[in-house]
Amino acid sequence: MLRTMTKFILLCLCFLTVPGVFGDEVKSVSVMEGDSVTLQTDTVKQKDDRIVWYYGPENTFVARINGKANSSMLSDDERFKDRVMVDNQTEDLIITDVTPQNSGDYTVKISSNNKVSYKKFSVNVYARLPVPDISSNSSQCSSSSRCVLFCSVLNMRDVSLSWYKGNSLLSSISVSDLNIRLSLPLEVEYQDTNTYSCVVNNPISNQTQHLNIKNLCQTCSDSPIFIIPVILALILCVIIIITVVYKLRRALKSKLKKPLHAKVPLNDEEKIMRSSSMYDDG
């Protein structure tokens, strides 16, 4: 019984010394895609230390510093090639221009004075966030006094989308993995004068889009569909007025062209008297 217990204890101790198994303290590090990240060992390299960095569950080789030779070897893996280095003084691993492929677990094995220790890191790489898009639910005008709007982002991972009224949170939605359009609705009054904004954020950054209700919410009284008939009616009235004025001016001009003393036709008696007068004169 005692021998069995001894074997069990020794087996547990072996597990505690294997990287990535129980007993390791994992340090979490978050970084924006395209930036650089430094995994700090919080140690000072001793003369004969031998340091090896590994990546992922398969312990893929990343970098190594050889003790006395004080020389380093770096991975030619496409995920790290020409983008990793090791600080010879601090033993820190530096990755430049990080990509989502660099997310995952990293382990450093430090061999010093015939002792071996391990440190583990979890790296999370987040994509740069776009400014969220705000759109209305319809391109047509509405006779209602309320308007429904949608705040959206595309193909984002590990993000939260939220509506704010001033500094007060109204609603929020979160996703861990997304390959479709994420939308969050908001219903407002057309005459609402409050300040609204939509915010997309992940653990290390955020982007904000402010809402302009007048530009996106449109009643039928404001709609061009309603205004066009009014404009056409006004144009028709102007045409009629111009036509009437034109005809009146023509009639007035025609009247002014007639002589002031127009000849009045003579009746039969006046014709006889005028003829007699002509004979007498002869």
Secondary structure by P-SEA (a helix, b strand, c coil): caaaaaaaaaaaaaaaaccccccbbbbbbbbcccbbbbbcccccccccbbbbbbbccccccccbbbccccbbbbbccccccccccccccccbbbbcccccccbbbbbbbbbcccbbbbbbbbbbbbcccccbbbbccccccccccbbbbbbbccccccccccccccccccccccccccccbbbbbbbbbccccbbbbbbbbccccbbbbbbbcccccccccccaaaaaaaaaaaaaaaaaaaaaaaaaaaaaaaaaacccccbbbbcaaaaaaaaaaaaaac
